[in-house]
């Protein structure tokens, strides 16, 4: 039980980190096109679940 909770949290964190990495690679214009400000990337990445 405990291990599954920890692994689930780790998977969630890894997905958010990858999402943030991909969003950071976009230009400001591309981010604007999808309605995301650069300073909001971390928040948007965590909300992806």
Contact map, one row per residue, 1 for C-alpha under 8 A:
1111100000000000000000000000000000000000000000000
1111110000000000000000000000000000000000000000000
1111111000000000000000000000000000000000000000000
1111111100000000000000000000000000000000000000000
1111111110000000000000000000000000000000000000000
0111111111000000000000000000000000000000000000000
0011111111100000000000000000000000000000000000000
0001111111110000000000000000000000000000000000000
0000111111111000000000000000000000000000000000000
0000011111111100000000000000000000000000000000000
0000001111111110000000000000000000000000000000000
0000000111111111000000000000000000000000000000001
0000000011111111100000000000000000000000000001000
0000000001111111110000000000000000000000000000000
0000000000111111111000000000000000000000000000000
0000000000011111111100000000000000000000010011010
0000000000001111111110000000000000000000000010000
0000000000000111111111000000000000000000000000000
0000000000000011111111100000000000000000000010000
0000000000000001111111110000000000000000110110000
0000000000000000111111111000000000000000000000000
0000000000000000011111111100000000000000000000000
0000000000000000001111111100001000000000100000000
0000000000000000000111111110000000000100100000000
0000000000000000000011111110000000000000000000000
0000000000000000000001111111111000000000000000000
0000000000000000000000011111111000000000000000000
0000000000000000000000000111111100001100000000000
0000000000000000000000000111111110000000000000000
0000000000000000000000000111111111000000000000000
0000000000000000000000100111111111111100000000000
0000000000000000000000000001111111111000000000000
0000000000000000000000000000111111110000000000000
0000000000000000000000000000011111110000000000000
0000000000000000000000000000001111111000000000000
0000000000000000000000000000001111111101100100000
0000000000000000000000000001001100111111100000000
0000000000000000000000010001001000011111100000000
0000000000000000000000000000000000001111110000000
0000000000000000000000000000000000011111111100000
0000000000000000000100110000000000011111111110000
0000000000000001000100000000000000000011111111000
0000000000000000000000000000000000000001111111100
0000000000000000000100000000000000010001111111110
0000000000000001101100000000000000000000111111110
0000000000001001000000000000000000000000011111111
0000000000000000000000000000000000000000001111111
0000000000000001000000000000000000000000000111111
0000000000010000000000000000000000000000000001111
